[in-house]
Amino acid sequence: MDHRLCVDGEEDGSIHLEVGELRRLSEATSKSSTMFEPRRGLSSIEKRDSCEADNENSNNESSTSVRAPEKKLTLFALRLAVLEKAATGLGTLGFIWATVVLLGGFAITLDKTDFWFITIILLIEGTRIFSRSHELEWQHQATWSIAESGIYSFKMLRTSSNLLLQSIKNLCRPINDAVKKRRRDTVEANVVTPRCSDNRNTRTTTRTWISSDVPLLPYAKWFFLSRHISKVLYWLQLLSATACVVLSSTKLIRHNYGEIAKGDTDKRNRASALNIFYALALAEALLFLTEKAYWEWKISYCELLDEVNKECELGPLGMVSIRRFFYDAYSRCVNGSIFDGLKMDMVSFAMDLLASNSPDEKLIGARIIRQFANSERFSDDTLQKIGISISLVERLVEMLNWTDHKEEELRLSAAEILSKLAGKKQNSLRIAGIPGAMESISSLLQTSRNCMHAADEVGEKKLIFDHPSYGFWTFNHLGLLILKKLAHDHDNCGKIGNTRGLLPKIVDFTHAEESLLKNENVTPSQIQTVKRSLQLVKMLASTTGTYGKHLRKEISEVVFTISNIRDILRHGEKHPLLQKLSIEILTSLALEEEATERIGGTGGVLRELFNIFFGQSIPDNQKDVTAVAGEALAMLALESKCNCHRILKLRVLGRLVEALKIPLIRVSAARILRNLCNYSGSECFSQLKGITAAAPTVLQAIMLQENKLQEVMVGLAANVFTFMSSFESRSVFQEAGITEAELAKKLVQVLKKHQYPATKVPRIRRFVIELAIWMMKDKKENINNFKDLQMEEVLEDVLETTSELESFNVFSGTVGLNRHNLTIHSLVETALKLLVDK
């Protein structure tokens, strides 16, 4: 099996595509909020998914207008049924006429030749009608076997003749040779080739007979198989109809019904009665031959089945499905109402087959649904029908546990279908709601390595996974894809986290060695596996609420999580998207105190984050990686004294100060510096003294910038000035070319502008008040400036408009985390007290 199969339609064939995707994500994240801002409504991931869903729906709107190709077959079946039932009706009328009128009324007066002609015709027609009623049954039975299903036509005459001759030769051979040959054929027919592109049957051994292999007689059973009977009946019908045409035409042309003596009243209507009978017989036979000719025209000349198969996009293996569908539709039209076949469609037909107990039928159904679910034209209608059938979804989930290599294609089809179904929210809820669904999906994440390990633990000598060509990686891709789509729903994330052993399996796929990350010729599937597992871990780690807290705890406790991410940060410069996903996982995990300490305590993680954050050789279209690295560092330094000490030991303070002048990373640099000032402790005062060099840059940014950058600079300023004496601060203001009065005026303007707390700058008023308090301490001149600017009234307005939004450092969605030690009310009261007392 080709392990490089892109099972979900994503093309990650080169690093250039990863960079392109990273650029799109960069544009999206530059406009989106971070953890330092609350997020209303959909998260960025959900928004992106909803946009993809909208695009998919718009594509499907055009596809729903496409006429279903199988309608050609159901219409063809209806027309054949009309001819068949008309011929049968005429045959029945002729039979009644012959038995009641001719043989019943004129049997004694009939000419000898007429009597035998009528008898032969009745026998022939009886044989044909019997053959016809049973030929359809046998043909239908033949389609139950993938290897033997077929549509019989005149093109098969030569083939059938050759088969007949071969069978006769087999009869003449020693029985043992024939039996051996039959055994070889049976073995070959039952060998399963798991590759989807193989044209051979993938049938498994069952405890019941396959109808096409049933030996009707105990002797020469290699010849008298049920799958050969339909061929015999097919040609018997043609010969019967042809003989009927010849006999009837002969009598109608010659008109030799015997002489009628003058005055013989018993024979006066004999000629008319015979004409009617022969005409009925001729019409019935001609109608049947017309039906066969029409059959041959559409099947052999117009190649209707091939045309429908091509339009259904089923490929070479699809002819088996198309033949079976046609016979089912034709059988319904013939055996019931002629309109019964019109009610059939390929999706419902495939769903019925998939629920069957026959391996061949299940495989036919799985192939159809799999192809239709992957088709842009038919996927929407297909997934809609499958999604509302809970029993079928349960069957698909059950198939994920079929780990025998003989059932590989069935398992693969079930996994692909579920990966498509999971893309719809309602379907994902149904899948996750099935008992044992997560465990079944978890089975897709098995690898040959951990399978052998499991075998050693339980002492098994042989595994069902030991087939050399079993496509572990393909199933791994699909398992991760299904989980990724299920994780879009909040409740499903909780179920994933509660499934025993699933999180370690997911984390295991994030492992990427240096040789893999730096290899120029790495296969896309290998990078795709790491990427998809990182995406899944990121979605789980960023879950909000109680589920999110539990998941972050569980993910961080997996001993390989942080070390795997560190390897990607250290060696993944050629894969910026993998680095970005890894960093975002660290940012989410840092919401939990224990995880924050684990990350900081893992050797090299902080250093690698700073290497990326300060990276000068990173191309401009990949600079978004540096931005997320800065956010992760700010989160890791938040309320973590140990991590602040670790960062200071890296001696990056000077570079952080310089980073305040770089547009892309200055926001994150300001946040990191502020957290270092707040949470390092008094013992690090001397180490942080160098932060005063940032003061001129900070002041200029406060005066010239707006919104987010202004917010972080105001917040940093309130901390930077605490490391200065009054003399040093005056020098800084002179160096920046700004007076304290101008700064006071700017701060009052900011408070008036942000009269109500905004989600984009939730802490700006808090930081402004903190800076104003520092300016007013022991500086009467600044107090007078603020009074002149009516600071008291502005602060009173702040008291009337405060909200919980301003009480937190970071947010998980709309939930505030890491509450500030001082409330904004206490800060306002402190500022008002300074204004009044002085």
N, C-alpha and C positions, 0 to 999 in steps of 0.2 A: 504494500500500500504506500502511496506517495505521502510521506509525512510532511511534505511542504504544502499540502493542500490548504488553501485559505478558506476555511470552513464558514466564515461569517461574512465573506465578501470584502474584508479589509485587505488592502494591498500594502504590505510593508516590505516591498521588495528591495529597498535600498535606504541608505541613510538619508538621501535627499528627501524622500517622502517623510521621514521622521522630522526633519528640519521644517518641512512645509507645514506639517501638522502642528509643530511647536510654534511656528509663527502665527498660525490661526489662534492657538490657545493663548499666545501672548497678547494678541489684540483683544481677546475676550477678557482676559484677567486684568488688563490695564484699565478696563472700564468697570470691572466688578469689584465687590468689596472683599476685604480680608477678614481674618479672625479678630482684628482690632476694631471691626465695625459690625454691627448687627445686620443680618441678612433677612430681608422681608420676602415672603412668598417663596418662590422656587429657588433652590440653590443653583449655582452656576452649572453643576453637572446636570441637574434636572432640566434646566433651561435648554442646555445643549441637546439633551435627549428629546425634549419636546419639539425642538426645531427639527431634529432628524425625523421624528415621528410625523410631523406636519409635511415634510418633504416626501416621506414615504406614502402618506395618504394622498398627497397630490398626484404622485405617480400612479397610485392605484386607481384614482378616479378615472384616469384615461384608460386603465387596463380593464375596468369593469364593463366598459362599452364594447370590448372585444367579444365577438361571438364565440361561444364555446365550440371548439373543433369537433367534439364528440356528437354534436347535433347532426352532423352529416351522417354518422353511423346510425343513429336512432331513426333518422328519416329514411335511410336506406333499408333498415330493418322493417319499418312500417310498410314500405312499398313492396318488399318481398313477401311480407305477411299477407298483404292484400291479394297478390297473385296466388300465394299458397292456399289461402282460404277459399278463393274463387275456384281454383282447380279442385280442391277437396270437395267443395259444394257440388260442382258439376259431376265429379266422380261418384258422390253419394247419390245424386239424382239418377245418374246412369245405372248404378247398381240397383236402385229401387225399381227403375223402369224395367230393367232386364229380369229381375226376379219376380216382379208382380205382373208385368204386362206380357213380356216375351216368354220366359221360361214357365211362368205360372199359367199364362193363358194360351200360349201358342206352342208349347213344348212339343206337343204331338204333331202339330201341323207344320213345324219348321222344317225347312230343307236341311239335309244332313250337314252340309257345309256350314250353313248359318248356325246351326246348333253348336257345332264345335268351335266356330269362330267366336261366338258369344261366350261360350264357356272358357275358352283360352283367354279372351280379353278380360273377363271377370277375374280369372285367376291371376293374370298379369297385373291388373289394376289393384286387386287385393294385395298382391305381393308388393307392389309399389307403394300403396298407402301404408302398409305395415312397415316397409323399409323406411319410408319417410318419417313416420312417427317415431321410430326408434333410432334412425340415423342421427337425428338432431340430438337425441339423448346421448348417444355414443360420442358424437362430436363434442358435445358439451363436457362430457366426462374427460375427453382427451385434453381439454384446455386446463384441467386441474393439475396437470403435470407440466412444469416449465419446459422440460426438454421436448415434450411431444405435442405441445399445442400447435395447431395449424388450421388454416382455412383451405378446404379442398376445392380444386378447380381443374379445368382441363390441362393446365400446365403440369399437373401432377401425374398425368397419364404415364409418361415415360418413367418417372420416378417410381410410381406405384407398380408398374410392370417389372421394373428392375428388382424392386423389393419382393414381388411375388416370385420371380425366378430364383432370387437368392434364397427365399424361404423353401422353395421346392428342392433346391440343391441341398439345403440343410437337412431336409427330410431324408435325403438319400445318404447323408453322411452318418458315420457312427454317432450314436446318441451321446456318448461321452464327450466327443469333440464339441457337439452343439451345446451341451450343458456347460462345458468349460467356457465356451465363447460367451454364453449368456451371463455366466458369473463374472467374467471380465467386464462385460458391458455394464452390469449392475454396479460393480465396484467403481468404475469410471463415472457412472452417473451420480454416485453418492459422494464422490470426492468434492469437498467444498473449497472453492477458491475465493478468498475473502476480498479480493480486489473488485472494486465497483465496476471497473472497465472490462472485466472478463465476461465473455458471452456464455460461459458454461453455467450449468445449473449449480445452485448452492443449497441443495436439499440435504436435510439431516435425516438420520434414521428415526423412524417413529414406530409406535406399537400397533399401528393399524395399517391395512393395505392401502396402497395408492391405486386408484381405480384403473389407471392405464396399465398397471403391471399385473392385474389379476389374471391367472391362468384359468381359462374356462374349462379345459379338459385336462385330466391328469397325465395324458400322454402328449408328446410333442408340444409341451407347454410354451416352448420358445417361439412357436408359430401361432398358437391359438391364444393370443393375448387380447384383452379387451380393447386396447388402443388400435388394433388392426381391424376390428369389426366395423367401425364407422366407415373405413375405406371400402370394404366389401359392400356395405349397404348403399354407399354413394353411387358406385358404379352399377349396382343392381337396379337402382331407380332409373338411371339413364337408359339402361338396356330395356327395362320394362316399358318406359314411356315411348321409346323408339319403336319397339315391337307393336305397341298399341296404335301408333300412328300408321305404321305399315299395314296392319290388318284392317283397321277402320277405313283407310283410304282405298285399299283394294276393293273392299265391298261397296263403298260409295261410288267408286268409279265404274266397276263392272255392273253393279245393280242386278246381279244374278241371284235373285231370292227364290228361284224355282217357279215353275209354271202354275197358274191358277186355273183350274177347270171351270168351264162356264157353269154358272149357277152355284158354285161352291162358296157359300156365304161365310164359312169359317175362316177363309184365307183372304177375304177382301181387304182387310186393314193391315195385313201382315207387312206389306212393303213399307207403308208409312211408319209402322211401329219400328221396323228395322232401321229405316233411315234416321229416325229420331235417336235410336240407341247408338248407331255408329257415329252420328254427328256429335252426340254428347261425349262419347268416348274420345273422338278425335279432338274436340274442343278442350276436354280436360287434359289430354296428353300434350296438346300444343301449348296450353297455358303453363303447364309444368315446365316444358322445355323453354318457354319464353322466360320463365322465372330463372331457370338455370343460365340462359343466355345473358339475361340482365345481370345476374350474379357474376358471371364470368367477365362481362364487359366492365363492371365497376371494380371488381377485385383485381383482375389480371391486366386489363388494358388501361383503365383509368388509375389503377393502383391507389384505390381509395384508402386502404388501410395504411399504406406508406405515407400518404398525404396527411392523414389525421395524426399519425405518429409524429410526423415532422412538425406539424402545427402545435402539437402538445409538448414538443421538445423533450420527448422521452428517450431519445437516442436509440441505439441498436437493440438494447434489451427491451425497449418499449413495445416492440411488436407482439410479444407475449401478452402484455397487458391489453393492448388494443384488440387482439383476437378474442381474448376472454370476455372483454366488455361487449364486443359485437355479438358473440354467441348468447350472452345473457340477455341482451336487449331483444335479439331475434326470438329467443325462446319465450320471452314474456309476450311478445306480439302474437306468436303462433298459438301458444297454450292458453292465453287469456284474451283480453281485448287487444285489438290491434294498436290501441293507444297506450298500452301499459309500458311499452319500451320507451316512449317519449319522456316518461317521468324519470328516467335514469340519467345520471351524470357521473363523470369520472371520479369526482371526490367522494361522493356517497358510496359509489361502487368500491373504491379503494378502502374506505373506512370499514365496510362490511367484510372485505377480505382480510384486513388487518386483525379483525376480531375473531377470525377463524382459527381452528385448531390445526389446520393443515400448514406445514412449513412452507410449501410452495405458495399457497394462497397468501400467507402472511408476507412473504417476500415480495410477491407481486404488488400487494397493497402498499407495502412500505416504500417500494420504488416509486410508485405513482405519487403518493403524498409527498415524499421527499423532493421529487422533481418539481411538483406544483408549488410547494412551499418556497422553493428557491427561485421560482420564476417570477420576474417582475410583472408579467401579465396576469398570472393566476394566484399569486401568493395571498392577496387580501381576501378573496373569496374562500380560498382553501383554509387559511388560518381561522377565519370566522366560523366556518362549519366545524372544524376540528375543536376549536376552543369551547364550544357549547356542549360538546359530547364528553361528559366527565368520565364515562367508562373508557372511552378511547384514550383520553389523556392518562388515565390510570394504567392502561395497558402499555402505553409508551414509556411511562416511568418504570414499570415493571421490567421492560426489555433492557433497561440500562444495566440490570444485574446479570444479564445473560453473557457470561464471560467465556463461554466455550468458543474456541476459534472458528468452529463450524457455523456459528451464528453471528459472526463478526459483522456481516453486511446488515443484518437486521438491527443489531445494536447500534451500528453507525447511523443508519437511517433514523432510528428512534431519537438518537442524540441530536442529529441535525434538525429534525422536525421540532423537538422541544426547544432548541436554541432559537428557532424562529418564533415559536409560540410565546416564549418568555419575553419577547420584545414588546408585547402588548400588556399593559398594566393589569387588566382584568384576567388575562390568561396567566400572568405570572402569579397572581394571587391564588388561582385555582391549582396551579402546579405545586406551589409551596404548601397549600392546604392539604395535599394528599398525604396520608400517613406514610412515613418512611421515604418521602420524596428526596429529602436532603441526603439521606444515607445512600439512596440509589445514585444521585448525582455525584456524591463523594466517591463512589466506586469508579467513576470515569477518571479520577485523578490517580489511579494506580499506575505505577511504573514497573518495569521488569525488575528493577533493583529492589523496591520495597515489597514486591510480590515474593521474590525469593527469600527475603528476610522474614516475611510472614510465614512462609513454608517452613523455614528452619525452626521458628518458634513453636509451631504446632506439630513438628515432626513429620510433615507430609513428604512423600518421596517424589511425587509428581504433581505438577500444577496444570490446571487447565489453561494457564497463560503461557505455557512453555512453547507454543508454536513460534517458530523463528520469524515469521513475517507478520506477527500480530501487531496492529498499528497503535501502540500505546500512545505515541505523541499526538496522533490525530484525536484520540479520545480525550487526552489531557486538554488540548485546545478547546474542544467542545465543552468539556466540563467547566473550564474556567469561563467560557463565554456564557453558558447558561447561568452560572452563579453571578456573573457580572450583571446580567440583565435582571435577575431576580433582586439583586441588591439595590436596584433603583427604588424599591419600596422599603420604607422604614421598618415595617414589621418583619419582612423577609430577612433583613440584616440580623435581627434578633434570633431568628430561627437558624441562620447560618452559624452564628456564634454559639448556639446551644447544641449544635450537632457534634457529637463526640468525635474527636480526631480530625475534624474538617479544617479548622484553622491552621494547625501545623502542616497539613498537606498543602494548603494554599501558600503559606509562607515558604515552604520548601521550593516552590517554583520560582521564587524571587532570587534564588541563588544563581549568581553569574560569576564565573571565574575570570581571572585576568586574561587568560588565553582566549576566552570567548569574546570579551568586551573589546579587546584590541585586535582581534583577527579581522583582516580586511575582507576575507572570503567567507565570513560567517553566513550560514543559511538564514533567510528571513524568518523561518519557522522558529528557530531557537530564540531570536530576539523577540519575536511575537509572543512566545510563551512567557518570557520574563516581563514584557510590557503588560500583558493582560493580567498576570498575577499581581503586579504592582497597582494596576488600576483598581482591581478588586479590593486589595488591602486598603488602598486609599479611601474607597467608598465606605468600607466598613469602619475605618478609623474616624471618618468625618461624620458618622451618624450622630444625631443629636439625642438628647434625653437620656433616660436610664439605660436604654439599649447601647447607646454610644459609649457611655462610661464603662459599661461591662465589656464591650468589645475592645476598647482601647486597653483596658487592663489585661484582657486575655491575649491580645496581639503582642503587647510589650513583654509579657511573661514567656512567650515562645523564645527560647534562647538564641535562635538563629535570626530573628527579625532584624535587630539593629546591626549585627555583624554583616548580614547580607546587604543591607543598605549601605553600610560603610564601604564595602567592596565596589559597589556601583559608583559611589561618589569618588572613590580613589582612582578607578580605572576606566570609568565610563565617559571620558571626554568625547568619544566619537558617537555617543548616544545621548545627546542632551535631553531627549524626552524621558529616557529612563531615569536620568538624574533628577529631572524636575519632579517626576512622580515620587521618587524616593524621598526627596526633600519635603514634599507636601505631606507624606506619611509621617515624617518626623514632626512636622508642625502640628498635625492633628493629635499625635500621641502626647505632645508636650502640654496638652490641656490637662493631663493628669500628673499630679506631683510625683508619684512613684516612677512613672514612665520618663518624666523629665530627668530625674536623677540617674536612671538607667542609661539614657542616651548620653548624658554628659560623662558618665563614668565609663562608657565604652571607649577604649583608646582610639584616638584618631578621628572621631566623628566631628568634634568641634573644629579641629584643624582643617579637615577636608571641606567643611562648610565655609570656613573663611577663605580657603584657597579658591573656591568657586566664587565667593562673594567679591573677592578682590581680583578675580581673573581678568587679566589684561588681554590675553590672547583669544578670548572667546569672540567669535564673529558677532556682528551687530544683530543678525537675525536670530541669535541664540541667547541674547542678553537677558531674556526673561528668566533664565535659570539663576542668574545672579540675584534677581529681585526676590524670588521665592527663597533663596538661601538666606538672604537678609531677614526675611520674615521669620524663618525657622530659628535663626540665632536670637532674634528679639524675643521669641516665645520661650526659648530655652533659658534665657537670662532673666525672664520675668519671675520675680519672687523666688529665685533660686540662688541662695548665697554661694553654694558650692560651685555651681556653673559660672557665676560671676568671677569667683576666684580662679577657676580653670581658664576662663577667657583672658584674665589679666596676666596669667602666667604665659600665655602665648605671645605677649608683648605686641598686641595689635592696636593699642590705644591710639598711637600716632596715625596709623593708617585709617582708623575709623574717623578721626578728626579730618583728615584729608578727604575722606569719602563724602563729607558733608557738601563738598563743592561739585560732586559728580551727580548730574540730574537723575540718572536711573536708580541709584542706590542711596541717595542722601536721606530719604525718608526712613529707610530701614536702619541706616547708620545712626540717625538721631534717636531712634527708638532703643537701639542697643546701648548707646551711650547713656541715655536717661536711666535705663534699667541698671546699668553698672553703677551709676551714682546712687540710686535708691536702695539697692539690695546687696551691695558689696560689704557694707558694714564700715564702722569707723576705723577699723584696723587697716583698711586699704586707702585711707585718706591721702597718704603720700604718693601712692601709686597712681591715684586718679588726678593728681595735681596738674598733670599735663593737659587735662581736658579744657583748661582755661584758654588754650590757644584757639578753641573753636568759637569763643564768644563773638568776635567781630562778624564771622560768617553767619552766626545765629541771629544777631541783631539785624543784619541787612536782610535776611530772609523774612524776618517778622515784618519788617517795614514794606517789603516789596511783593511778597508772595501772598497767596490766599488758600483757603480751604485746608486740605490735608497737610501740605507741606508747612503751612503757617501753624497748624495745630501742633505738629511734632516739634517744631522749632521753639514755639512758646513753652512747651513742656520741658524741653531740654534747657532753655535759658534759665528757668526757675531753679534748676539744679546746678548749672554751671557757675552761676554767680555766688553760690554758697561756698565755693572754693577760693573766693577772692576777698581781698580786703577792700575798704572804701577807696583807697588810692588806686589799687589795681583796676577796680571797676571803672573809675573815671578815665583811666588811660584807655580802656577798651572802648568806651563810648567815643573818645576822641579819635581813636584809630578807625572806628567804623563810620565816623562822620555823622553821628546821630546824637542828639541831646536826650536827656532823660525826660524832658518835657514832651518832646516829640514822641518818645516811646509811650508815655502815659496817654497821650492823645490817641495814639494808634490802638492801645489796649481798650480804651473806652469805645472807640469806633467798632472794634471787633465784637464787644459785648452787645452793642446796639444792633449790629448786623445779624448776629445769631441770637435773636431774642428768644427763640424756641430751640431746644436741642435738636440737632440734625443727625441723621444716621451716618452721614459721611464724615462728620467731625464731632463725635459724641462727647469728647473730653475738652473741646477747645475753651469753653467758658471756665471749666475747672482750672486749666493751665493758666489762663489769663489772670484769674483771681490769685493763684499761687504766686505768679510773677509780680502782681501788683502789691501783694503783702510784703514780698522781699524789698520792693522799691520804697515802701512806706516805713519800714523798720529803721528807726534812728535817722530818718531823713525827712525833716519837717518841710523842706522845700517841695518834695514829691507829694506829700500829703496835701499841701496847698494847691498844687497843680491838679490833683485828682478832685479836690473840692470845687475848684473853678470849672472843671469839666462835668460837674454834677454826678460824680461817681456814686454818691449815696443813693440817688434815685434809680440809677441803673442797677445797683446791687439789690435794691428792694424789688425791682422787676424780676431779677433772677430768682429771688426767693419764691415768687408767685408762679414761676414757670419751670421749676426743677422737676425732674422725672428720674425714674430708675435707670434710664438709659445712661445717665452721667455717673452712675455709681460703680461701673465695672471697667476693668482693664481690657478684657477680651470677651468674645461672644461665641457661642456655639449655636448658629442659626439666630433665633430670637431670644435665646436663653443667655443671660449674663453670667460670666464666670470671673473669678479673681476680683472680688469686691475691694474697692479702695478702703484704706484704713480710716480715712477722714471723709465724712459726708460733705457734699457741696454746701449744705446748710451751715456746717461748722466753719467752713472756709469763708463763707460770706459774712458770718457773724464776727469772725476774727478781723476781716477787712473793715467792716463797719465800726468795730471798736477802735481800730487804729485811726480811722477818720474822725471819730467823735472825741476821743481822748486827747488828741493833739490839737 
